[in-house]
Amino acid sequence: MSSISESPFILDVLGERCPMPVQRIRKALKKLPQGSILQVLGDDPESLHDIPVLISRLGMSPATVKPIDSGWLFEIIV
């Protein structure tokens, strides 16, 4: 089950599969203030393609992707 924290904004979608991570990211981005950073923890291999495509379609700067023990950490500037 995903969750989003407050300050810093962290969205945990570990264990969720396509299309849920992208849907949850889109919903979170709508709620966050301009200039904030959303960190997304995920492990769905499809996310390595789907999240950058979402960010591009929204006209945002590319996300930074870092490997972590359980998957990936995406940092998205809102």
TORPA-4810 file (N, C-alpha, C, O; in nm, 3 decimals):
<nodes>
NODE_1_0.085_-0.118_0.000_0.000_0.000_0.000_0.089_0.124_0.000_0.187_0.130_0.075_M
NODE_2_0.059_0.220_-0.081_0.142_0.340_-0.090_0.103_0.440_0.016_-0.007_0.439_0.071_S
NODE_3_0.199_0.528_0.042_0.173_0.636_0.136_0.256_0.756_0.093_0.355_0.741_0.021_S
NODE_4_0.216_0.874_0.137_0.295_0.994_0.111_0.317_1.065_0.244_0.224_1.083_0.323_I
NODE_5_0.441_1.103_0.267_0.476_1.171_0.391_0.466_1.321_0.371_0.432_1.369_0.262_S
NODE_6_0.495_1.394_0.476_0.501_1.540_0.466_0.644_1.582_0.497_0.705_1.531_0.591_E
NODE_7_0.696_1.673_0.421_0.823_1.742_0.440_0.935_1.656_0.498_0.941_1.646_0.620_S
NODE_8_1.023_1.594_0.421_1.019_1.598_0.275_0.906_1.512_0.221_0.856_1.424_0.291_P
NODE_9_0.867_1.538_0.100_0.756_1.465_0.040_0.809_1.333_-0.016_0.885_1.332_-0.112_F
NODE_10_0.769_1.223_0.045_0.814_1.090_0.004_0.691_1.006_-0.027_0.601_0.992_0.056_I
NODE_11_0.689_0.951_-0.147_0.580_0.863_-0.188_0.636_0.722_-0.200_0.725_0.697_-0.281_L
NODE_12_0.586_0.631_-0.119_0.633_0.493_-0.116_0.536_0.407_-0.197_0.423_0.382_-0.155_D
NODE_13_0.583_0.361_-0.313_0.502_0.272_-0.397_0.571_0.137_-0.414_0.547_0.066_-0.512_V
NODE_14_0.657_0.103_-0.319_0.725_-0.027_-0.323_0.621_-0.139_-0.322_0.526_-0.137_-0.243_L
NODE_15_0.639_-0.235_-0.410_0.548_-0.348_-0.418_0.428_-0.325_-0.508_0.352_-0.418_-0.535_G
NODE_16_0.408_-0.203_-0.555_0.296_-0.174_-0.644_0.341_-0.187_-0.789_0.455_-0.155_-0.823_E
NODE_17_0.252_-0.235_-0.872_0.283_-0.258_-1.013_0.203_-0.165_-1.102_0.100_-0.110_-1.062_R
NODE_18_0.253_-0.148_-1.223_0.192_-0.065_-1.325_0.043_-0.099_-1.336_0.005_-0.216_-1.340_C
NODE_19_-0.040_0.003_-1.341_-0.015_0.146_-1.357_-0.019_0.224_-1.226_-0.016_0.347_-1.228_P
NODE_20_-0.027_0.157_-1.113_-0.048_0.225_-0.985_0.060_0.328_-0.949_0.024_0.439_-0.909_M
NODE_21_0.190_0.298_-0.963_0.289_0.401_-0.927_0.270_0.532_-1.003_0.276_0.640_-0.944_P
NODE_22_0.246_0.524_-1.133_0.227_0.645_-1.214_0.101_0.719_-1.171_0.101_0.842_-1.163_V
NODE_23_-0.005_0.648_-1.145_-0.130_0.712_-1.102_-0.111_0.784_-0.969_-0.161_0.895_-0.951_Q
NODE_24_-0.040_0.721_-0.877_-0.019_0.782_-0.745_0.075_0.903_-0.753_0.057_1.001_-0.681_R
NODE_25_0.174_0.896_-0.842_0.264_1.009_-0.862_0.187_1.127_-0.920_0.201_1.240_-0.872_I
NODE_26_0.107_1.101_-1.021_0.028_1.208_-1.084_-0.061_1.276_-0.979_-0.069_1.399_-0.975_R
NODE_27_-0.126_1.198_-0.896_-0.214_1.252_-0.792_-0.134_1.334_-0.690_-0.178_1.441_-0.648_K
NODE_28_-0.018_1.284_-0.650_0.066_1.354_-0.552_0.116_1.486_-0.609_0.118_1.587_-0.538_A
NODE_29_0.157_1.487_-0.736_0.210_1.609_-0.797_0.107_1.721_-0.798_0.144_1.839_-0.787_L
NODE_30_-0.018_1.687_-0.812_-0.125_1.788_-0.813_-0.139_1.857_-0.678_-0.186_1.971_-0.671_K
NODE_31_-0.101_1.788_-0.571_-0.119_1.839_-0.435_0.002_1.917_-0.383_-0.010_1.991_-0.285_K
NODE_32_0.117_1.902_-0.446_0.240_1.959_-0.392_0.264_2.101_-0.443_0.229_2.133_-0.556_L
NODE_33_0.323_2.185_-0.358_0.352_2.322_-0.400_0.465_2.328_-0.503_0.555_2.244_-0.504_P
NODE_34_0.457_2.428_-0.589_0.559_2.451_-0.692_0.696_2.462_-0.626_0.710_2.529_-0.523_Q
NODE_35_0.797_2.398_-0.684_0.933_2.406_-0.633_0.967_2.300_-0.530_1.083_2.287_-0.491_G
NODE_36_0.869_2.224_-0.485_0.898_2.118_-0.388_0.958_1.997_-0.458_0.956_1.987_-0.581_S
NODE_37_1.010_1.906_-0.379_1.070_1.784_-0.434_0.989_1.664_-0.385_0.962_1.650_-0.266_I
NODE_38_0.951_1.580_-0.479_0.883_1.455_-0.448_0.982_1.342_-0.467_1.037_1.325_-0.575_L
NODE_39_1.004_1.266_-0.362_1.088_1.148_-0.371_0.996_1.026_-0.376_0.908_1.010_-0.293_Q
NODE_40_1.019_0.942_-0.476_0.935_0.825_-0.495_1.020_0.700_-0.479_1.121_0.682_-0.547_V
NODE_41_0.979_0.612_-0.387_1.044_0.484_-0.367_0.965_0.380_-0.444_0.846_0.362_-0.418_L
NODE_42_1.029_0.312_-0.537_0.958_0.213_-0.617_1.046_0.096_-0.654_1.169_0.104_-0.647_G
NODE_43_0.983_-0.014_-0.695_1.058_-0.131_-0.736_1.001_-0.199_-0.861_1.047_-0.306_-0.900_D
NODE_44_0.902_-0.138_-0.922_0.844_-0.193_-1.044_0.936_-0.159_-1.162_0.958_-0.042_-1.190_D
NODE_45_0.991_-0.261_-1.230_1.081_-0.233_-1.343_1.020_-0.143_-1.449_1.092_-0.068_-1.515_P
NODE_46_0.890_-0.148_-1.468_0.822_-0.063_-1.566_0.834_0.085_-1.529_0.828_0.171_-1.617_E
NODE_47_0.852_0.114_-1.400_0.864_0.252_-1.355_0.986_0.322_-1.413_0.985_0.444_-1.431_S
NODE_48_1.090_0.246_-1.443_1.210_0.306_-1.501_1.180_0.370_-1.637_1.252_0.459_-1.681_L
NODE_49_1.076_0.324_-1.702_1.031_0.383_-1.828_0.912_0.476_-1.806_0.910_0.588_-1.857_H
NODE_50_0.815_0.430_-1.729_0.687_0.500_-1.716_0.698_0.634_-1.644_0.633_0.731_-1.684_D
NODE_51_0.778_0.643_-1.538_0.788_0.768_-1.462_0.855_0.877_-1.546_0.803_0.988_-1.551_I
NODE_52_0.969_0.849_-1.612_1.025_0.954_-1.698_0.930_0.999_-1.809_0.928_1.117_-1.844_P
NODE_53_0.851_0.908_-1.865_0.754_0.946_-1.968_0.647_1.038_-1.909_0.611_1.138_-1.970_V
NODE_54_0.597_1.004_-1.791_0.498_1.089_-1.724_0.553_1.229_-1.701_0.488_1.329_-1.732_L
NODE_55_0.672_1.236_-1.647_0.734_1.365_-1.616_0.752_1.448_-1.743_0.728_1.568_-1.743_I
NODE_56_0.793_1.384_-1.849_0.811_1.452_-1.978_0.677_1.505_-2.030_0.669_1.619_-2.075_S
NODE_57_0.574_1.422_-2.023_0.441_1.463_-2.070_0.385_1.581_-1.992_0.308_1.661_-2.044_R
NODE_58_0.424_1.590_-1.866_0.377_1.700_-1.781_0.463_1.825_-1.799_0.434_1.929_-1.739_L
NODE_59_0.567_1.817_-1.883_0.652_1.932_-1.910_0.746_1.968_-1.797_0.790_2.082_-1.785_G
NODE_60_0.777_1.870_-1.713_0.863_1.894_-1.598_1.007_1.853_-1.629_1.033_1.782_-1.727_M
NODE_61_1.099_1.898_-1.545_1.239_1.858_-1.559_1.251_1.707_-1.534_1.176_1.652_-1.454_S
NODE_62_1.345_1.640_-1.603_1.360_1.497_-1.584_1.387_1.462_-1.437_1.453_1.536_-1.364_P
NODE_63_1.335_1.347_-1.396_1.356_1.299_-1.260_1.498_1.244_-1.247_1.554_1.192_-1.343_A
NODE_64_1.553_1.256_-1.128_1.679_1.191_-1.095_1.646_1.053_-1.043_1.555_1.037_-0.961_T
NODE_65_1.720_0.951_-1.090_1.693_0.814_-1.048_1.819_0.759_-0.982_1.928_0.764_-1.038_V
NODE_66_1.801_0.705_-0.860_1.913_0.646_-0.786_1.874_0.505_-0.743_1.765_0.484_-0.692_K
NODE_67_1.963_0.408_-0.764_1.933_0.274_-0.715_1.939_0.271_-0.561_2.025_0.334_-0.500_P
NODE_68_1.847_0.196_-0.502_1.849_0.171_-0.357_1.837_0.020_-0.340_1.810_-0.051_-0.436_I
NODE_69_1.857_-0.028_-0.218_1.855_-0.172_-0.193_1.729_-0.241_-0.242_1.734_-0.352_-0.295_D
NODE_70_1.616_-0.176_-0.225_1.488_-0.240_-0.258_1.433_-0.200_-0.395_1.324_-0.245_-0.431_S
NODE_71_1.505_-0.116_-0.471_1.453_-0.073_-0.601_1.519_0.056_-0.645_1.640_0.061_-0.668_G
NODE_72_1.436_0.163_-0.657_1.486_0.292_-0.705_1.425_0.406_-0.625_1.316_0.394_-0.569_W
NODE_73_1.499_0.516_-0.622_1.451_0.641_-0.565_1.448_0.743_-0.678_1.552_0.775_-0.736_L
NODE_74_1.330_0.792_-0.709_1.313_0.896_-0.809_1.296_1.028_-0.736_1.218_1.036_-0.641_F
NODE_75_1.368_1.131_-0.778_1.350_1.264_-0.722_1.293_1.352_-0.832_1.354_1.371_-0.937_E
NODE_76_1.176_1.405_-0.805_1.103_1.486_-0.903_1.086_1.627_-0.847_1.033_1.644_-0.738_I
NODE_77_1.131_1.727_-0.922_1.112_1.866_-0.882_0.978_1.912_-0.938_0.955_1.907_-1.059_I
NODE_78_0.891_1.955_-0.850_0.756_1.994_-0.890_0.757_2.134_-0.951_0.652_2.185_-0.990_V
</nodes>
